[in-house]
Amino acid sequence: MIGEKVLHFKDKNADPGKLADALQKHLEQQGFTVQRSADSSHGILLQAKKGGFLREVIAADRALSILISGSPNDLLVRIGIGKWIEHLAVTAIETLLISDIFLIIDVAETAWNFEIENKLVKDIEALVGQA
């Protein structure tokens, strides 16, 4: 898929829930609106969207989607563009895994996605050491 990043952290003892909390707070401090799925055995999904530039570059119903799954010593983080899901907090993540959490994106979205993902990857790597 164009623009999707997958980060795999082994033997870092990083709690997925604490990482999701820290990442949500970090994104909110960056001016993103963030919603979070209920924690489940399949992971935690965060969706973040920002007005202005993001709405001009990609469709208003799109968001940065971050799926955090695994265990503290085998953590997987997937980052990509996905459809903004209304009322994500009450949607079962099992249902979302069947749908398009991450979408195939066009050139304009790819440029934005690479830019934001590269910064976010560095932020996540720093947060994993703290979670």
C-alpha positions in Angstrom: 0.0 0.0 0.0 1.3 3.5 -0.8 2.3 5.4 2.2 1.7 2.8 4.9 4.4 2.4 7.5 4.8 -0.5 9.9 7.0 -0.2 13.0 7.9 -3.3 14.9 9.4 -3.0 18.4 10.9 -6.1 20.0 12.0 -6.4 23.7 11.2 -2.7 24.5 8.7 -3.4 27.3 6.4 -0.7 26.0 2.9 -1.0 27.1 0.5 -0.6 24.1 -2.1 1.3 26.2 0.4 3.7 27.6 1.9 4.3 24.2 -1.6 5.0 22.8 -2.2 7.4 25.7 1.1 9.2 25.1 0.6 9.3 21.3 -2.9 10.7 21.7 -1.7 13.4 24.0 1.2 14.2 21.7 -1.1 14.5 18.6 -3.6 16.7 20.5 -0.7 19.0 21.5 0.1 19.2 17.8 -3.4 20.5 17.0 -5.0 17.2 15.8 -8.5 16.1 16.7 -7.9 12.5 18.0 -10.4 9.7 18.6 -9.6 6.3 20.0 -11.2 2.9 19.7 -11.9 0.9 22.8 -9.0 -1.3 23.8 -9.3 -4.9 22.5 -7.3 -8.0 22.0 -6.8 -6.9 18.4 -5.2 -3.6 19.4 -6.0 0.1 19.8 -6.8 2.3 16.9 -6.1 6.1 17.0 -7.4 8.4 14.3 -6.2 11.9 14.0 -7.3 14.7 11.7 -6.4 18.3 11.4 -8.2 21.1 9.7 -6.7 23.5 7.2 -4.0 21.9 5.1 -5.2 18.3 5.6 -8.7 19.1 4.6 -7.4 20.9 1.4 -5.0 18.0 0.5 -7.2 15.0 1.2 -10.9 14.4 1.5 -12.5 15.7 4.7 -13.5 12.2 5.7 -9.9 11.0 5.8 -7.7 10.8 8.8 -4.3 9.6 9.9 -4.9 6.1 11.3 -2.5 4.4 13.8 -3.1 0.8 14.9 -1.1 -0.3 18.0 -1.2 -4.0 18.6 0.8 -6.8 20.2 2.4 -7.1 23.6 4.9 -4.9 25.5 7.9 -7.0 24.1 6.5 -7.5 20.6 4.7 -4.3 19.7 3.5 -3.5 16.2 2.5 0.1 15.1 0.9 0.6 11.6 0.4 4.2 10.3 -1.5 5.2 7.2 -4.4 7.2 5.9 -7.9 5.8 6.5 -11.5 6.8 6.5 -12.5 8.9 9.6 -14.9 6.7 11.4 -17.6 8.5 13.3 -18.0 7.4 16.9 -14.9 5.3 16.8 -14.9 4.9 20.6 -18.0 2.8 20.4 -17.1 0.8 17.3 -15.6 -2.7 17.9 -12.1 -2.9 16.5 -12.9 -6.4 15.3 -15.4 -4.8 12.8 -12.8 -2.2 11.7 -10.2 -4.9 10.9 -12.5 -6.2 8.2 -13.0 -2.7 6.7 -10.6 -0.2 5.3 -8.7 1.2 8.2 -5.9 2.0 5.8 -6.8 3.2 2.3 -4.8 3.3 -1.0 -4.1 6.9 -1.5 -3.3 9.2 -4.4 -0.3 11.3 -5.2 -1.3 14.4 -3.2 -2.2 12.4 -0.2 1.1 10.4 -0.5 3.2 13.5 -0.3 1.4 14.7 2.8 1.4 11.2 4.3 5.1 10.7 3.9 5.8 14.1 5.5 3.6 13.5 8.5 4.6 9.8 8.8 8.3 10.5 8.9 7.9 12.9 11.8 5.4 10.6 13.5 7.7 7.6 13.3 10.4 9.6 15.1 7.9 10.7 17.7 6.7 7.1 18.2 10.2 5.7 18.5 10.9 8.3 21.3 7.6 7.5 23.0 8.2 3.7 22.9 11.2 4.4 25.2 8.9 6.2 27.6 5.8 4.0 27.5 
